Amino acid sequence: MSEAELNQDTHGPRGPLEPVALDRRRFLWGSSALLAGCASAPTLLQHKRSEEGVRFAVIGLNGRGRELRRALALVDKASVTALCDVDERLLAREVTDTKAAGFDPFATKDLRRVIERDDVDALLIATPNHWHALAGIWGLQAGKHVYVEKPVSHSVWEGEQLALASTSLGRIAAAGTQNRSDSGHRGFLEWSRTQDLGRIRYVHAVWYRLRDPIGKVSAAQPVDPAIDHDLFCGPRPVTPVLRANYHYDWHWQWPFGNGEIGNLGSHLVDDVRWLTGVGFPRRVLCAGGRYLWDDNGETPNVSLSVFDYGSFPALLELRNLPLSPELNIGPTMRGLGSGVMIRYERGWFLGTRAESRYFAEDGTLVQSWRGDAGKDHLRNFSRAIRRNESAHLTAPLDDVVKSSATCHLANLAWRSGREATLAETRDTLGGIDPALAVLDSIPQHLAAHGIAPDALRFRLGGWLEVAPNEARFVGGEGFERANLLLKEEYRAPFSVPKLG
């Protein structure tokens, strides 16, 4: 696809970074315009298509974005009218596939040109993490309905601005945490409301996802001419590419990604919050490191985060390493490679995307529910748009913002932490027995890879105290350093607006 083709739209050709001239009635740029327009926004931006079909744009087409575009084929009365990606090759591939499905989408590498269009009702945002909040806010300000992939923000502060926009502008705003639509999870949740399971003792969420190191480069890597690196960086400073694989491996570099805690962990933390009904934790601890790999990644590949909710602790355990060099399989928790275990007084729940089960105290299976990996998630979003009704959204964006923020708090604890031995980490954890058991299993795991337990060091952050009903720290060792990372610096013209 040529540059000329990419820059063509109904308004004529435009340069790759020239700001889009948007009608103020449709696009309330900036905080003052937003706040001034909130009162009239529901009338001003009244959705006119109701029971007609919903016209979707997919922004970000590698991996998850491609899956979303394909999933639209299963959504009643859905059409694809626009596609966007900074990589011309990915864009051309998806245009070809979308045309084969019977649509003729507008294509561009600049998401602003999608947001301005009148033939787009809803945005499916599957960009890298650092674009999620800004793309969502711009879309909502332009009167679009938005679906934002997890994590729905790259930092705590920008997530707060996204939540405000999602509740102030009369649009349907959903998040891509599809486990909330999973038939197994929902079956258990409905069943549990009629049962006396006793209090929650603790929660243990795991994802043992094997990964490889991303490689180590000693100098800036050339960017393929098909990729607009400036647009990729967007809100972040334009910096040299220090990773061998341009796509996906940004997950493990802090300017663009949030590591495994913000990647797979964002699903698990959202599961925990939704299934148990908690808000923000009272305090947070995170211990782990990037072990064995000498690469350009910056995030931990083994981590244990503990969220103290007062009435119970929730453990988030993530590992990317196999059991040993000879065994290319990961650990398990009660036979699970990924999932959530909720330990009640009278039994326990085990939930995965394949099946959810509840066991009695003696280990007897009481009930099970087949999972479907949330296959109805996009349909739920589309139905809410067509009915102009957000009450039945399975994953309201403003609530999932809190789940992403909780992941950010764990990352900030780890990033602001210090080096600690196993003994020091055990002492810090105190008497939380389930967390101590997990912590003690890590040296056994790493010993199989040649790291002696007495030489093992963690980066340990916490306990950091969290403000009531707010994602910021108010106490604990290094909490001021952690709070400095709640908000990032942004680059014009891609600055996340302050809305509240």
C-alpha positions as CSV (number, residue, x, y, z in Angstrom):
1,M,0.0,0.0,0.0
2,S,1.6,3.3,-1.1
3,E,1.9,6.4,1.0
4,A,-0.4,8.2,-1.3
5,E,-3.1,5.5,-0.8
6,L,-2.6,5.7,3.0
7,N,-3.1,9.5,3.0
8,Q,-6.3,9.5,0.9
9,D,-9.6,10.1,2.6
10,T,-12.8,12.0,2.0
11,H,-11.0,15.3,2.8
12,G,-8.2,14.8,0.4
13,P,-4.5,14.0,0.9
14,R,-2.7,15.0,4.0
15,G,0.8,14.6,5.3
16,P,1.6,11.8,7.8
17,L,1.7,14.0,10.9
18,E,-0.4,17.0,10.0
19,P,-3.0,17.5,12.7
20,V,-6.5,16.6,11.6
21,A,-9.0,19.5,11.4
22,L,-11.9,18.3,13.4
23,D,-15.3,19.8,13.8
24,R,-15.5,21.1,17.3
25,R,-19.1,19.8,17.6
26,R,-17.8,16.3,17.1
27,F,-14.4,16.4,18.8
28,L,-14.1,18.2,22.2
29,W,-10.3,18.4,22.4
30,G,-8.7,19.3,25.8
31,S,-10.0,19.4,29.4
32,S,-11.7,22.7,29.3
33,A,-13.7,21.8,26.3
34,L,-14.6,18.5,27.7
35,L,-15.8,19.8,31.1
36,A,-17.7,22.6,29.5
37,G,-19.4,20.2,27.1
38,C,-20.2,17.4,29.5
39,A,-23.6,18.6,30.5
40,S,-24.8,18.8,26.9
41,A,-22.8,15.9,25.6
42,P,-25.5,13.2,25.7
43,T,-27.8,15.4,23.6
44,L,-25.0,16.8,21.4
45,L,-23.7,13.3,20.6
46,Q,-27.0,11.4,20.5
47,H,-26.4,8.1,18.8
48,K,-28.6,7.9,15.7
49,R,-28.1,4.3,14.6
50,S,-29.8,2.5,17.6
51,E,-31.1,-0.8,16.0
52,E,-29.2,-0.3,12.8
53,G,-25.8,-2.0,12.3
54,V,-22.7,-0.7,14.1
55,R,-19.8,0.5,11.9
56,F,-16.5,-0.4,13.5
57,A,-13.0,0.8,13.1
58,V,-10.1,-1.4,14.3
59,I,-7.0,0.5,15.4
60,G,-3.9,-1.6,15.8
61,L,-3.9,-4.7,13.6
62,N,-1.1,-7.0,14.9
63,G,-2.1,-9.9,17.1
64,R,-5.1,-8.9,19.2
65,G,-6.3,-6.4,16.7
66,R,-6.4,-9.0,14.0
67,E,-8.4,-11.3,16.3
68,L,-10.9,-8.6,17.0
69,R,-11.4,-7.8,13.4
70,R,-12.0,-11.4,12.6
71,A,-14.4,-11.8,15.6
72,L,-16.6,-9.1,14.2
73,A,-17.8,-11.7,11.7
74,L,-19.7,-13.2,14.5
75,V,-21.3,-10.0,15.6
76,D,-24.8,-9.3,14.3
77,K,-25.2,-6.3,12.1
78,A,-21.5,-5.3,12.4
79,S,-19.5,-3.9,9.6
80,V,-15.8,-2.8,9.3
81,T,-15.5,0.6,7.8
82,A,-12.0,1.7,8.8
83,L,-8.7,0.1,9.6
84,C,-5.6,1.7,11.1
85,D,-2.0,0.6,11.8
86,V,1.4,2.4,11.7
87,D,2.8,-0.6,9.8
88,E,1.8,-0.5,6.2
89,R,2.3,-4.2,5.8
90,L,-0.1,-5.1,8.5
91,L,-2.6,-2.6,7.2
92,A,-2.4,-3.9,3.7
93,R,-2.9,-7.5,4.9
94,E,-6.0,-6.6,6.9
95,V,-7.5,-4.5,4.1
96,T,-7.1,-7.5,1.8
97,D,-8.8,-9.9,4.3
98,T,-11.5,-7.4,5.2
99,K,-12.4,-6.9,1.5
100,A,-12.6,-10.7,1.1
101,A,-15.2,-10.6,3.9
102,G,-17.3,-8.2,1.9
103,F,-16.3,-4.8,3.2
104,D,-14.4,-1.9,1.7
105,P,-12.7,-0.2,4.6
106,F,-11.0,3.2,4.7
107,A,-7.3,2.6,5.6
108,T,-4.8,4.9,7.3
109,K,-1.8,4.7,9.6
110,D,-2.9,7.8,11.6
111,L,-5.7,7.0,14.1
112,R,-6.8,10.7,14.1
113,R,-8.1,10.3,10.6
114,V,-10.3,7.4,11.7
115,I,-11.6,9.3,14.7
116,E,-12.8,12.2,12.6
117,R,-14.9,10.1,10.2
118,D,-18.7,10.2,10.2
119,D,-18.9,6.6,8.9
120,V,-17.4,5.1,12.2
121,D,-19.6,4.5,15.2
122,A,-17.2,2.5,17.4
123,L,-13.5,2.0,17.9
124,L,-11.8,-1.3,18.8
125,I,-8.5,-0.1,20.2
126,A,-5.7,-2.7,20.1
127,T,-2.7,-0.5,19.9
128,P,0.4,-0.9,22.1
129,N,-0.4,0.0,25.7
130,H,1.0,3.5,25.7
131,W,-1.7,4.5,23.2
132,H,-4.7,2.9,24.9
133,A,-5.9,5.8,27.1
134,L,-5.3,8.6,24.7
135,A,-6.9,6.8,21.8
136,G,-9.9,6.0,24.0
137,I,-10.2,9.6,25.3
138,W,-10.0,11.1,21.8
139,G,-12.6,8.6,20.5
140,L,-15.0,9.4,23.3
141,Q,-14.5,13.1,22.8
142,A,-15.3,12.7,19.1
143,G,-18.6,10.9,20.0
144,K,-17.5,7.4,19.3
145,H,-18.2,4.3,21.4
146,V,-14.9,2.7,22.4
147,Y,-13.6,-0.7,23.3
148,V,-10.1,-0.6,24.8
149,E,-7.9,-3.6,25.1
150,K,-6.2,-4.5,28.4
151,P,-4.4,-2.9,30.1
152,V,-6.7,0.0,29.4
153,S,-4.0,2.5,30.4
154,H,-0.2,2.7,30.5
155,S,-0.1,4.6,33.8
156,V,-2.4,5.3,36.8
157,W,-3.1,9.0,36.0
158,E,-4.0,8.5,32.3
159,G,-6.3,5.7,33.3
160,E,-8.1,8.1,35.6
161,Q,-8.6,10.6,32.8
162,L,-10.0,7.8,30.6
163,A,-12.4,6.7,33.3
164,L,-13.7,10.3,33.6
165,A,-14.2,10.5,29.8
166,S,-16.0,7.2,29.8
167,T,-18.6,8.3,32.4
168,S,-19.0,11.9,31.2
169,L,-19.7,11.8,27.5
170,G,-22.8,9.6,27.1
171,R,-21.0,6.9,25.0
172,I,-20.7,3.2,25.5
173,A,-17.2,2.4,26.8
174,A,-16.0,-1.2,27.3
175,A,-12.8,-3.0,28.1
176,G,-11.2,-6.0,26.5
177,T,-11.1,-8.2,29.6
178,Q,-13.2,-10.9,28.0
179,N,-13.1,-13.2,31.0
180,R,-16.0,-11.2,32.4
181,S,-18.1,-12.7,29.5
182,D,-16.8,-16.2,30.0
183,S,-19.7,-18.6,30.6
184,G,-17.8,-20.6,33.2
185,H,-16.9,-17.6,35.3
186,R,-20.4,-16.1,35.0
187,G,-21.9,-19.5,35.9
188,F,-20.0,-19.7,39.1
189,L,-20.7,-16.1,40.0
190,E,-24.4,-16.6,39.6
191,W,-24.4,-19.9,41.5
192,S,-22.2,-18.5,44.4
193,R,-24.8,-15.8,45.2
194,T,-27.2,-18.5,46.4
195,Q,-24.6,-20.5,48.4
196,D,-23.0,-20.1,51.8
197,L,-19.3,-20.5,51.0
198,G,-18.0,-18.7,54.0
199,R,-15.5,-15.9,54.0
200,I,-12.6,-15.7,51.5
201,R,-9.4,-16.8,53.1
202,Y,-7.1,-15.8,50.2
203,V,-6.9,-15.7,46.4
204,H,-4.2,-17.1,44.2
205,A,-4.0,-16.1,40.6
206,V,-1.4,-17.6,38.3
207,W,-0.2,-17.5,34.7
208,Y,2.8,-19.6,33.8
209,R,3.4,-18.5,30.3
210,L,6.7,-19.7,28.8
211,R,8.5,-17.1,26.8
212,D,11.9,-16.6,25.3
213,P,14.3,-13.7,25.9
214,I,13.9,-10.9,23.3
215,G,17.6,-10.7,22.4
216,K,20.2,-8.1,23.1
217,V,21.2,-5.4,20.6
218,S,24.1,-3.1,21.3
219,A,23.0,-0.2,19.1
220,A,19.8,1.3,17.8
221,Q,18.0,-0.8,15.2
222,P,16.9,0.4,11.9
223,V,13.1,0.9,11.5
224,D,11.5,-0.7,8.5
225,P,10.4,2.0,6.0
226,A,6.9,0.5,6.2
227,I,6.6,1.6,9.8
228,D,5.9,5.1,11.0
229,H,8.0,5.2,14.1
230,D,6.9,8.7,15.1
231,L,3.3,7.6,15.1
232,F,4.1,4.4,16.9
233,C,5.8,6.4,19.8
234,G,2.9,8.9,19.8
235,P,2.6,10.1,23.5
236,R,6.1,8.8,24.3
237,P,9.4,10.4,23.4
238,V,10.8,9.3,20.0
239,T,13.7,7.1,21.0
240,P,16.0,4.7,19.2
241,V,14.7,1.1,18.9
242,L,16.6,-1.1,21.3
243,R,14.9,-4.4,20.6
244,A,15.4,-6.9,17.8
245,N,11.7,-7.5,17.2
246,Y,9.9,-4.2,16.6
247,H,6.4,-5.6,17.2
248,Y,5.2,-7.2,20.4
249,D,8.5,-7.1,22.4
250,W,7.7,-3.5,23.4
251,H,5.6,-5.2,26.1
252,W,8.9,-5.8,28.1
253,Q,10.2,-2.2,27.9
254,W,8.7,0.4,30.3
255,P,8.1,3.3,27.9
256,F,5.6,1.3,25.9
257,G,4.6,-1.8,27.9
258,N,3.8,-2.9,31.4
259,G,5.5,-6.2,31.6
260,E,3.7,-9.5,32.3
261,I,2.0,-7.9,35.4
262,G,0.2,-5.5,33.1
263,N,-0.2,-7.9,30.2
264,L,-1.5,-11.3,31.3
265,G,-1.7,-10.1,34.9
266,S,-4.3,-7.5,34.0
267,H,-6.8,-10.3,33.1
268,L,-6.2,-12.1,36.4
269,V,-6.4,-9.0,38.5
270,D,-9.6,-8.0,36.8
271,D,-11.0,-11.6,37.4
272,V,-10.1,-11.2,41.1
273,R,-11.8,-7.8,41.5
274,W,-14.9,-8.8,39.6
275,L,-15.4,-12.2,41.2
276,T,-14.8,-11.0,44.8
277,G,-16.2,-7.4,44.5
278,V,-13.1,-5.6,45.9
279,G,-11.9,-2.2,45.0
280,F,-8.3,-1.0,45.5
281,P,-6.0,-2.9,48.0
282,R,-5.0,-1.4,51.3
283,R,-1.3,-2.1,50.5
284,V,0.8,-3.7,47.8
285,L,4.0,-5.8,47.7
286,C,5.9,-7.1,44.7
287,A,9.0,-9.3,44.5
288,G,10.8,-10.8,41.6
289,G,13.4,-10.3,38.9
290,R,14.4,-10.8,35.3
291,Y,16.4,-14.1,35.7
292,L,18.6,-16.0,33.3
293,W,17.9,-13.7,30.3
294,D,20.6,-11.2,29.2
295,D,18.4,-9.2,26.9
296,N,17.0,-5.8,26.3
297,G,13.9,-6.5,28.3
298,E,13.3,-4.4,31.5
299,T,10.4,-6.1,33.2
300,P,10.4,-9.1,35.6
301,N,10.0,-12.6,34.1
302,V,9.3,-14.1,37.6
303,S,7.1,-12.1,40.0
304,L,4.9,-12.4,43.0
305,S,2.6,-9.5,43.8
306,V,0.5,-9.5,46.9
307,F,-2.5,-7.2,47.3
308,D,-3.8,-6.9,50.9
309,Y,-7.5,-6.1,50.8
310,G,-7.9,-6.2,54.5
311,S,-10.4,-9.1,54.7
312,F,-8.1,-11.3,52.6
313,P,-4.8,-11.2,50.6
314,A,-4.7,-11.8,46.8
315,L,-1.6,-13.3,45.2
316,L,-0.7,-12.7,41.6
317,E,2.1,-15.1,40.5
318,L,3.6,-14.8,37.0
319,R,6.5,-16.9,35.6
320,N,7.9,-17.1,32.0
321,L,10.6,-19.8,32.6
322,P,10.3,-23.6,32.1
323,L,10.6,-25.9,35.0
324,S,14.2,-26.7,33.9
325,P,16.4,-26.5,30.8
326,E,15.4,-30.1,30.0
327,L,11.6,-29.7,30.7
328,N,10.0,-27.2,28.5
329,I,6.9,-27.0,30.5
330,G,5.9,-24.5,33.2
331,P,4.9,-25.0,36.8
332,T,1.2,-25.5,37.8
333,M,-1.0,-24.5,40.7
334,R,-3.5,-27.2,41.6
335,G,-3.0,-28.5,38.1
336,L,-3.5,-25.1,36.4
337,G,-1.1,-23.4,34.1
338,S,-3.3,-20.3,34.3
339,G,-6.3,-19.3,36.3
340,V,-7.7,-18.0,39.6
341,M,-8.2,-19.9,42.8
342,I,-10.4,-18.4,45.5
343,R,-10.1,-20.2,48.8
344,Y,-13.2,-20.0,50.8
345,E,-13.9,-21.3,54.4
346,R,-15.9,-24.2,53.0
347,G,-14.1,-25.0,49.8
348,W,-12.4,-23.4,46.8
349,F,-13.1,-22.1,43.3
350,L,-10.8,-22.8,40.4
351,G,-11.5,-20.8,37.3
352,T,-9.9,-21.0,33.8
353,R,-11.1,-20.1,30.3
354,A,-11.9,-23.7,29.7
355,E,-13.8,-24.6,32.8
356,S,-14.7,-23.2,36.2
357,R,-15.2,-25.6,39.2
358,Y,-16.0,-25.5,42.8
359,F,-14.8,-28.0,45.3
360,A,-15.9,-28.8,48.8
361,E,-13.5,-28.7,51.8
362,D,-12.8,-32.5,51.4
363,G,-11.9,-32.1,47.7
364,T,-15.2,-33.3,46.3
365,L,-16.2,-31.6,43.1
366,V,-19.5,-29.8,43.9
367,Q,-20.3,-28.0,40.6
368,S,-18.6,-27.2,37.3
369,W,-19.3,-24.8,34.4
370,R,-17.9,-25.0,30.9
371,G,-16.0,-21.9,29.8
372,D,-16.1,-20.3,26.4
373,A,-13.3,-17.8,26.7
374,G,-15.7,-14.9,26.6
375,K,-16.8,-15.5,23.0
376,D,-19.8,-13.2,23.5
377,H,-17.7,-10.2,24.6
378,L,-17.8,-8.2,21.4
379,R,-21.4,-9.0,20.9
380,N,-22.2,-7.6,24.3
381,F,-20.4,-4.4,23.4
382,S,-22.3,-4.2,20.1
383,R,-25.7,-4.9,21.7
384,A,-25.1,-2.1,24.2
385,I,-24.4,0.3,21.3
386,R,-27.5,-0.7,19.3
387,R,-29.7,-0.3,22.4
388,N,-27.9,2.8,23.6
389,E,-27.7,1.1,27.0
390,S,-24.6,0.6,29.0
391,A,-26.2,-1.0,32.1
392,H,-25.6,-4.6,30.9
393,L,-22.0,-4.2,29.7
394,T,-20.0,-7.1,31.1
395,A,-16.8,-5.0,31.3
396,P,-17.5,-1.3,31.9
397,L,-14.4,0.7,31.1
398,D,-14.4,2.8,34.2
399,D,-14.4,-0.3,36.4
400,V,-11.7,-2.1,34.5
401,V,-9.6,1.1,34.8
402,K,-9.3,0.2,38.5
403,S,-8.0,-3.3,37.6
404,S,-5.3,-1.9,35.3
405,A,-4.4,0.7,38.0
406,T,-4.0,-2.1,40.5
407,C,-1.5,-3.8,38.2
408,H,0.3,-0.5,37.8
409,L,0.6,-0.2,41.6
410,A,2.4,-3.6,41.7
411,N,4.8,-2.6,38.9
412,L,5.5,0.7,40.6
413,A,6.3,-1.1,43.9
414,W,8.7,-3.4,42.1
415,R,10.3,-0.6,40.1
416,S,10.9,1.5,43.2
417,G,12.1,-1.4,45.3
418,R,15.5,-2.6,46.5
419,E,17.6,-5.7,46.3
420,A,16.7,-8.3,48.9
421,T,17.6,-11.8,49.9
422,L,15.1,-14.6,50.2
423,A,15.2,-14.3,54.0
424,E,14.6,-10.5,53.9
425,T,11.7,-11.0,51.5
426,R,10.2,-13.7,53.8
427,D,10.5,-11.3,56.7
428,T,8.8,-8.5,54.8
429,L,5.9,-10.8,53.8
430,G,5.2,-11.6,57.4
431,G,2.6,-14.2,58.3
432,I,0.8,-14.5,54.9
433,D,1.3,-18.2,54.6
434,P,0.0,-18.7,51.0
435,A,2.4,-16.0,49.8
436,L,5.3,-17.5,51.8
437,A,4.6,-20.9,50.2
438,V,4.8,-19.4,46.7
439,L,7.9,-17.4,47.6
440,D,9.7,-20.6,48.8
441,S,8.9,-22.4,45.5
442,I,10.7,-19.8,43.5
443,P,14.3,-20.8,44.7
444,Q,13.5,-24.4,43.9
445,H,12.4,-23.4,40.4
446,L,15.5,-21.3,39.7
447,A,17.8,-23.8,41.3
448,A,17.0,-26.1,38.4
449,H,18.4,-23.4,36.1
450,G,21.7,-23.2,38.1
451,I,20.8,-20.2,40.4
452,A,21.8,-21.3,43.9
453,P,19.2,-20.3,46.6
454,D,21.8,-18.5,48.7
455,A,22.8,-16.4,45.7
456,L,19.3,-15.6,44.7
457,R,18.3,-11.9,44.9
458,F,14.9,-10.4,44.5
459,R,14.0,-6.8,43.7
460,L,11.5,-6.2,46.5
461,G,9.1,-3.3,46.6
462,G,6.7,-2.9,49.5
463,W,4.7,-3.0,51.6
464,L,3.4,0.3,50.1
465,E,0.3,1.6,51.7
466,V,-2.5,2.7,49.3
467,A,-4.8,5.7,49.8
468,P,-8.5,4.7,50.5
469,N,-10.4,4.4,47.2
470,E,-7.5,5.9,45.3
471,A,-4.6,4.5,43.3
472,R,-1.7,6.3,44.9
473,F,0.7,5.4,47.7
474,V,0.7,7.2,51.1
475,G,3.3,5.2,53.0
476,G,5.9,2.5,53.0
477,E,9.6,2.4,52.1
478,G,10.2,4.4,48.9
479,F,6.5,5.3,48.4
480,E,7.5,8.8,47.2
481,R,9.7,7.3,44.4
482,A,6.8,5.1,43.4
483,N,4.4,8.0,43.3
484,L,6.6,9.8,40.8
485,L,5.7,7.2,38.3
486,L,2.0,7.5,38.6
487,K,1.9,10.0,35.7
488,E,4.2,10.1,32.7
489,E,5.4,13.0,30.5
490,Y,3.7,13.3,27.2
491,R,4.8,14.6,23.8
492,A,2.7,17.2,21.8
493,P,0.5,16.8,19.9
494,F,-0.2,13.5,21.6
495,S,-0.6,14.7,25.2
496,V,-3.2,13.0,27.4
497,P,-5.5,15.8,28.5
498,K,-6.2,16.5,32.1
499,L,-10.0,16.1,32.5
500,G,-10.5,16.4,36.2
